[in-house]
Amino acid sequence: MCGIVGYVGKPPVVGTVLDALSRLEYRGYDSAGIAVFNGRGIEVRKRVGKLKELIASLNTQPLEGQAAVGHTRWATHGEPSERNAHPHLDCRGELALVHNGIVENYAELKARLLGQGHRFRSQTDTEVIAHLVEEHAKRLPLAEAFRSALKELRGSYALCLIAKRDPTHLHGARAGSPLIVGLGRGEAFLASDVPAVLARTRRVIYLNEQEVVELSTSGVKLTTLNGTPVARKPSTVSWDLSAAQKEGYDHFMLKEIFEQPSAVERTLYNRLDAAKGQIAFDHRTRAFLSRLSSREKFVIIACGTAYHAGLVGGYMLEELAKIPVDVDLASEFRYRAPMLDRDTTVIAITQSGETADTLAGVRLAKEQGAKVLAICNVMGSSIPREADAVLYTHAGPEIAVASTKAYTSQLTVLYLLTLSLAKRRGLVKPARLRELLTTLGRLPRLIERSLAAEPAIKRIARRYARARNFYYLGRRYNFPSALEGALKLKEICPRIHAEGYAAGEMKHGPISLIRNGWPVVFLATDSTVYEKVVSNIEEVRARKGECLLIASEGNRAIRRHADALITVPKTEELFSPILIAAPLQLLAYHIARLNGCDIDQPPNLAKSVTVE
């Protein structure tokens, strides 16, 4: 959730930290703060609201020093306020700490520390950690005191600490929340995500669970929580800085919508040979797939948009590969006592690879003897490291809170996986396979054609921007698309209530709400259930609802049912969700923009949910 940065290196230290925080603001924007060692002691500046409020304060009253930690907050414990903003200090103001995560046993720790004479200034769980390190440091060297304090914590954390007694070093640790080390020339970073450091270095070390790092400009000391040394070479990040910049677009979301053709193309690259009817995966994935039994069942777990991709995957895997599939919300999966065994593969879908509920589901699956296949966008993140095999998407960094290109890249990987398994099982004839793979290879160009509908979508958005309720309806492969379309609008335009439904379920209750002028978005592309969708459209029209239809190009008959119409390229029903995605995203984007919403950073949301 929260964005954290620590830096030691070249001046201007504060400017470097602020620049890094600006690339993490998608992780939280309730408040922001920075702590700097200025040569005499630690100075702290905090502000409620977005990072720009902190920057304005620092422009008026500058800070500078040798090392700093900074934070952008997504509130968990304590309302957004200056006293609850990070960094948090110990009693004497000689330790400053920033935190991403939740300390589950903070109340009992706080009661003990209060009894020992510690004074607390905030309502947060995080401040407990600063005082706990202070208490241990009364009798131990700082690095050892830090590790001893961590052993008392229950919950999740990514931490970065600076201390007056050791101002040339940063101390960091992770358990359940992501943390990376960035290594530059004469400088070093701790950060909660890669975009923070891309302007200065691509050499990073990903911390594993229960690891602690001591960092300076001269080197990295990585250990376990018990102090055992850990050797790990840096990885080189393939993303460049432009991927984390707007590059002329008004919003990251709009940029990322239009990056979808290239993201899908990168995800297909070196994996697809349509002419030969072949799909190629890496050796680890090939070996994993070869071990699947004839009795194999799949359980797909994911959250939010990734869950909707998983629903589409469930349809296609059952239909084409004839593998039984359950699709679960990761946040519910481990609480329903799932029945897993060695003939079960859990497919974990995640953009960040750090989603707390999905990671917990992966660990439960492994405890019960199931295999785990990850679909992920971030190399080196937690879920790929814990999985038996990984299918990476290659969407590049996604900065906007609302997921767009990550979703369509996840669908692309699911197409590859499904068709590969169908071929392995002899369930698709060679000619039909080549036909499907040829269409799969054309998806980047077909998505470009879907994006060409933007002028029409802008006009439709103006027509419906004042509406305060929307339904999104679809059937079969596009029931998940209805859920995803509604989610996009809810995420970025909180003034509007939107719900996605299976179209056939409307008559079982929700249709009672339809009133004159109520917008209903129907996903009515060519499919095996097209006629049934048309019947659902007529049910809404009979109740004076406004029917906004997304249909296949060339379908003239649909026009008489439409109050507004968007068309997408005609394709196999299997591939229609990926072509419908961009118009749904653009519709939400332009409605939100007309409503004056904060599109990239909608209130109460954060990009990566790393706490339960």
Secondary structure, DSSP 8 states (H G I E B T S, - for coil): --EEEEEESSS-HHHHHHHHHHTTGGG--SEEEEEEE-SSSEEEEEEESSHHHHHHHHHHS----SEEEEEEE--SSS-SSTTTSS-EE-TTS-EEEEEEEEETTHHHHHHHHHHTT----SS-SHHHHHHHHHHHTTTS-HHHHHHHHHHT--EEEEEEEEETTSTT-EEEEEEBS--EEEE-SS-EEEESSGGGTTTT-SEEEE--TTEEEEEETTEEEEEETT--B-----EE----GGGGS-TT-SSHHHHHHHTHHHHHHHHHTTTEETTTTEE---HHHHHHHHT--TT-EEEEEE-HHHHHHHHHHHHHHHHHS---EEEEEHHHHTTS-----TTEEEEEEESSS--HHHHHHHHHHHHTT-EEEEEESSTT-HHHHHSSEEEE-------SSS-SHHHHHHHHHHHHHHHHHHHHTT-S-HHHHHHHHHHHHHHHHHHHHHHTTHHHHHHHHHHHTT--EEEEEE-GGGHHHHHHHHHHHHHH-TTSEEEEEEGGGGGGTGGGG--TT-EEEEEE-SSTTHHHHHHHHHHHHTTT-EEEEEEETT--GGGGG-SEEEEE----GGGHHHHHHHHHHHHHHHHHHHTT--SSS-TT--SS----
